[in-house]
Amino acid sequence: MFHVEPAEGDEPRPAPPEALTVFGDRLGTAERYSTALAGDGVVLGLIGPREVPRLWDRHVLNCAVIGDVIDRGETVVDIGSGAGLPGIPLAIARPDLVVTLVEPLLRRSEFLQRIVDELDLDVTVVRGRAEEKVVRAAVGEADVVTSRAVAPLERLAKWSGPLVREGGRMVAIKGSSAGEEIERDRDVVGRAGLSDLRVEQCGRGVLEVPTTVVIGTKRRGGAGSGRHSRTRNKKG
């Protein structure tokens, strides 16, 4: 993987104390990922240069803490993964999870595969769009489908719903208007087979600003139900 040093003044800040709480003995891996985002990630247009000084709080930690609402050993599909957010921080913080990153753009998917290989993560990268049949066939149905800054809830549910197993959840990172999105799009989300919509805060007591997520549960007989979940395929 080629490496580009951040421009002077745009270096990522050292990992804050809360990073040790979130990543534990895998903090070094998280630091390597943060460095890659600040270098190659900026060059490839995956991260804006102005985001580099705040990579930890606004991106890496913000994403990793959604593990608060994901159970041990669950399968996770991260759609529209882009720079690997939230899937890669989640996989670093929670190696017990089976994570698949779905990204349609070649340049981004190649970046993701290089990161996964360099950091020796048990993560699968699938190039394609979540709504494509070939992607659905490749990833099967997951316990959890995650996303961050991908689309309004209305469209997000249409893409996420078919990838969630019966009884599984969509976990979408959202902003302060999450509750308004739920009220606006509840009916459309329901037609995608997702119900019991709720807003949760992740990272309470750890992050200064907790991460807001919208969670929806795949009801019995919901859209796209009936396929089997992907099983773990450990390296080595």
N, C-alpha and C positions, 0 to 999 in steps of 0.2 A: 504494500500500500504506500502511495506517495504521501509525504508529509510536508506541510507548509506551516512555518512558524507564524503565530499571530503578530500583527503589526504592533509596533511600540504604542503603548497606551491602551491596547485592546486585549491584553493578556487576561486569561481567566483568573479570577481571584482564587486564593487557596481554599481548599475545602473548609467550610465552616464547621464548628463543633457538632452541630446536629447531623452532619453527614455521617459521622461515626456511629451515631445512634441508629440511623437508617440502614447503613450498609455493613456495619460491623467489620469483620475481617476481610470483607470484599471491597473496602474503601479504595484500595489501590487500583482495582479494576475500574471503579467509578471515576477515579481521577484520570485514568488513561482515556476513558470515553469522553470526559469533559475536554481534555486536551485535543482530541480528534475533532470534536465539534468546533472548537475555537480555531483550528487550522483548516483542515480539509473541508469541514462543514461550511465554513464561511466562503471558501474559494468556490465550492460547488453551488452556492446559493441556498443551502439548506438552513442556515442560521444567519441572520443579519449581523453585520459587524458591531452594531450598537448593543446587541444582546450578549456579547462575549463577557463583559464584566459581571453580568447577572445570570450566567449560565446555571449556577448552582441553585439559587432560590427560585428562579422563574421557569426552569426547565428540568434539570436533573432531579432535584429533590421533589419538586412539584409533582413529577410523574411517578417517582418511586413509591411514594406514600399511598398510592391507590391500592397497594397490597393490603391495606387495612380492611378492604371489603372483599378480598379474594381468599378463599379457603386453601389450605395446604394441599398441594399436589394437583390442583385444578389445571385444565387446559385453557390456554388463553390465545385468542387470535386478535392481533392489533391491526386494524384496517387503516389505510392511508398513512402508513407509518412514517413516511418522510425521512427525517433524520434519525428515526428510531424512537420517537417519543409518542406514547409512554413505554413502548414495549421493551427497549433495551435497559433503561434504568430499573424497570420492574424485574426483568430477568436477572440483573446483577444483584438486586436486593433480595430476591426470592428465587434461589436456584432450585427450589422444590417444584416450581411451576414448569409447565410445558408450553413454551411461547412460540408462536408463529407470527412473523411480520408480513403483512400484505401491502405491497407498494406497486403502483402501475408504471412509474417512470423508470426507464433503464438506468439512468445515471444515479438515481437515488437507490434503487435496488442493488446496484453494484457496490455503492458505498456501504450499504447495510451488510452485505455479505462479507466485505472486507473487514468491517468492524467485528462481526460475529466470529470470523476466523482468527483475527488478531487477539481478541479477548478470550478466545476459547470458550464461547458461550454455547450452551445446549439450546440453540435457537434456530428455527427454520425460516428462511426467507423465500417468499412466493411472489413472483412478479405478476401483477394483474390487478384488476378492479374487483372489489368485494362482490359486486353484483354479477360478475361473469360466471357462467356455469363451470368453466374449467377451474376457476379458483375455488368454487364451492366443492367441487369434486376433490380437489387437492387437499383442502383443509378439513373437510368433513364438518361435524358440528362440535362446537366447543362449549365448555362450562361457562366461559366468560368471553365476550367480545368487547375490546376496548377501542378508544379513539380519542383524539385530541385535536381541536381546531380543524375538523374535517368538513363539517356541513351543519346546517340547522337541524334540529332534532327530527323534523319531519322526514328529511331525506336520509338522515343517519339511521333511523329506525328501519327504513326499507332495505338498506344495505346490511345492517347488522342482524336483523331478525332472522333471516334464513340461515345464518351461521351459528346461531345459538341453539343448543340442545334444549329439549323440553325440560323445563325447570331451571335452566341456566339463566344468565343475566347479561344484559348490555350494561357496560359501565363507561359512560362518556364524560370526559373532563369538560366542564363548562364554566362559565363565568358567573357574575352576580345576577344575571337575568335568567338563571336556570329555572326558577319557579315559573316565570312568565312563559318560557318556552314550553314547559309541561302543560300549562293551561291552554296555550294556543294550539299545540299539536297533539293533544291527548288522543283525539279520535283517529287521526292518521297513524299514530304510533300503535294504537290498538289493532288496527287492520293489519299491521305487520306482525301481529302475534305477541306483542309485548304489553304487559299490564303492570299494575301496582307501581306506577312511576313514583319515584321519590328522590329527594335531594339529600345527599350525605356530605359530610365534611371529613376529609382524610388528613391525617398528620396533626390532629389536635394535640397540644401539649408538646409537640416537637418543632413544628414550623411556626414562624411568626404569623404567617397567613396560610391557614389550611387550604387544601385543594378541594374545590367543589366538584362533585360528580353527580350526574343523573343516572339512576339505576332503574332498569325495567326488567321484569321477569318474563321469561317465555312461558306462556300458559300451555296447558295440555291441548294438543291438537292445533297449535298455532302454525302460522305459515312456515313451510319448509321443514316441519318436524318429520322424523322418521329415519334420518341417517345416523350412522354411528359416530361417536366421538373419536378423534385422533388419539392414539396411544403414544406413550413416551418411547422415544428412540434414542437412548443414551449413547454418547460417543464412547468408542472403545469397547 
